[in-house]
Amino acid sequence: GLLREFRRGAKRANAVIVTKCPQHLTDTDKNEIVRQIQKFTLPSTPIFFSSFRYETPVPYFNHLPLLIDNQSISLISGIAQPALFEEAASAIYKIIVHTTLGDHHNYSEEDVRTFAKMAQKSPILTTEKDWVKLFPLLEKMGLQEARFYYWPIRVGFDSPTFDQYIINEAAKQCRV
């Protein structure tokens, strides 16, 4: 997958986390991934696997009804890999249009007016990351009736030792 830095930097890592893994990654696949990663890390570097799952979409404003399966919706996302968001949404909803913006898009009031018009035709589903930016603008502009929803995700780790590893590492830092 995509790395945040060059492979040679892996020797400095305290741990490696393989993210966005399929929910049912086999032990054989994990072992192969570990083998490939260990070519670049120190032998003692722990390797963890994480995956995420989508929760129930949440209305931006509490008075809005919940979305229902197979409902026609529009997607808006300003994330690095919008295809994953669209793929997950299309498994549950009928996607009318997906407006993709650049990662870390800085939403404007003009953007929000355009999206609010779209929301008159179909509810808008965004990522939680986009909600953080859009919600204050919708409130500021008095658009609490606009049908906007965000889709929270929950990250999980497949290793029962991950939490303890983090606690131990934090304790080491506190002693410094």
WOBEL-V242436 format. One record per residue. N is the residue number from 1. RES is the residue in three letters. SS is DSSP state (H for helix, E for strand, - for the rest). PSI is psi in degrees with one decimal (999 if undefined). Layout:
N&RES&SS&PSI / N&RES&SS&PSI
This chain:
1&GLY&-&-170.4 / 2&LEU&-&136.4 / 3&LEU&-&150.8 / 4&ARG&-&-17.1 / 5&GLU&-&-179.7 / 6&PHE&-&150.2 / 7&ARG&H&-35.2 / 8&ARG&H&-21.4 / 9&GLY&H&-11.9 / 10&ALA&H&-25.1 / 11&LYS&H&-23.2 / 12&ARG&H&-10.5 / 13&ALA&-&136.7 / 14&ASN&-&-29.5 / 15&ALA&E&162.5 / 16&VAL&E&133.5 / 17&ILE&E&120.2 / 18&VAL&E&114.8 / 19&THR&-&165.3 / 20&LYS&-&37.1 / 21&CYS&-&148.5 / 22&PRO&-&148.0 / 23&GLN&-&-35.6 / 24&HIS&-&52.8 / 25&LEU&-&127.4 / 26&THR&-&158.2 / 27&ASP&H&-35.8 / 28&THR&H&-45.4 / 29&ASP&H&-41.9 / 30&LYS&H&-43.9 / 31&ASN&H&-38.5 / 32&GLU&H&-40.9 / 33&ILE&H&-44.5 / 34&VAL&H&-44.6 / 35&ARG&H&-43.1 / 36&GLN&H&-40.6 / 37&ILE&H&-40.1 / 38&GLN&-&-11.1 / 39&LYS&-&-21.7 / 40&PHE&-&-10.9 / 41&THR&-&171.7 / 42&LEU&-&150.7 / 43&PRO&-&-28.6 / 44&SER&-&-2.4 / 45&THR&-&120.1 / 46&PRO&E&147.7 / 47&ILE&E&126.0 / 48&PHE&E&154.7 / 49&PHE&E&136.0 / 50&SER&E&155.3 / 51&SER&E&167.8 / 52&PHE&E&157.7 / 53&ARG&E&149.1 / 54&TYR&E&138.3 / 55&GLU&-&-170.5 / 56&THR&-&132.3 / 57&PRO&-&144.6 / 58&VAL&E&130.7 / 59&PRO&E&143.0 / 60&TYR&-&-37.1 / 61&PHE&-&133.6 / 62&ASN&-&-23.9 / 63&HIS&-&-9.8 / 64&LEU&-&143.8 / 65&PRO&-&158.3 / 66&LEU&-&154.4 / 67&LEU&-&152.7 / 68&ILE&-&153.1 / 69&ASP&-&145.4 / 70&ASN&-&9.6 / 71&GLN&-&145.0 / 72&SER&E&127.1 / 73&ILE&E&166.5 / 74&SER&E&146.4 / 75&LEU&E&144.2 / 76&ILE&E&129.2 / 77&SER&E&140.6 / 78&GLY&-&66.1 / 79&ILE&-&167.1 / 80&ALA&-&-38.3 / 81&GLN&-&75.0 / 82&PRO&H&-20.9 / 83&ALA&H&-35.8 / 84&LEU&H&-41.0 / 85&PHE&H&-46.5 / 86&GLU&H&-41.4 / 87&GLU&H&-45.6 / 88&ALA&H&-42.6 / 89&ALA&H&-39.4 / 90&SER&H&-15.3 / 91&ALA&-&-16.3 / 92&ILE&-&-35.0 / 93&TYR&-&165.3 / 94&LYS&E&113.8 / 95&ILE&E&119.2 / 96&ILE&E&-49.5 / 97&VAL&E&149.4 / 98&HIS&E&109.8 / 99&THR&E&111.8 / 100&THR&E&135.0 / 101&LEU&-&167.5 / 102&GLY&-&155.2 / 103&ASP&-&137.0 / 104&HIS&-&31.7 / 105&HIS&-&137.4 / 106&ASN&-&98.7 / 107&TYR&-&140.1 / 108&SER&-&167.9 / 109&GLU&H&-33.3 / 110&GLU&H&-43.6 / 111&ASP&H&-47.6 / 112&VAL&H&-41.0 / 113&ARG&H&-42.9 / 114&THR&H&-46.1 / 115&PHE&H&-37.4 / 116&ALA&H&-36.5 / 117&LYS&H&-41.4 / 118&MET&H&-38.5 / 119&ALA&H&-16.4 / 120&GLN&H&-27.4 / 121&LYS&H&-39.9 / 122&SER&-&151.2 / 123&PRO&E&151.2 / 124&ILE&E&129.5 / 125&LEU&E&128.4 / 126&THR&E&172.3 / 127&THR&E&164.1 / 128&GLU&H&-34.1 / 129&LYS&H&-40.5 / 130&ASP&H&-33.6 / 131&TRP&H&-42.6 / 132&VAL&H&-34.5 / 133&LYS&H&-37.5 / 134&LEU&H&-37.6 / 135&PHE&H&-49.7 / 136&PRO&H&-35.1 / 137&LEU&H&-42.7 / 138&LEU&H&-43.6 / 139&GLU&H&-49.0 / 140&LYS&H&-37.3 / 141&MET&-&1.6 / 142&GLY&-&33.0 / 143&LEU&-&42.8 / 144&GLN&-&-13.0 / 145&GLU&-&-11.1 / 146&ALA&-&133.8 / 147&ARG&-&81.9 / 148&PHE&E&139.3 / 149&TYR&E&149.5 / 150&TYR&E&155.9 / 151&TRP&E&98.0 / 152&PRO&-&149.7 / 153&ILE&E&153.0 / 154&ARG&E&127.7 / 155&VAL&E&137.6 / 156&GLY&E&151.1 / 157&PHE&E&141.0 / 158&ASP&-&-4.1 / 159&SER&-&127.0 / 160&PRO&-&-12.5 / 161&THR&-&-7.7 / 162&PHE&H&-49.5 / 163&ASP&H&-43.7 / 164&GLN&H&-37.2 / 165&TYR&H&-46.6 / 166&ILE&H&-43.3 / 167&ILE&H&-45.8 / 168&ASN&H&-42.9 / 169&GLU&H&-40.5 / 170&ALA&H&-40.2 / 171&ALA&H&-38.4 / 172&LYS&H&-41.5 / 173&GLN&H&-33.7 / 174&CYS&H&-27.9 / 175&ARG&H&-17.1 / 176&VAL&-&999
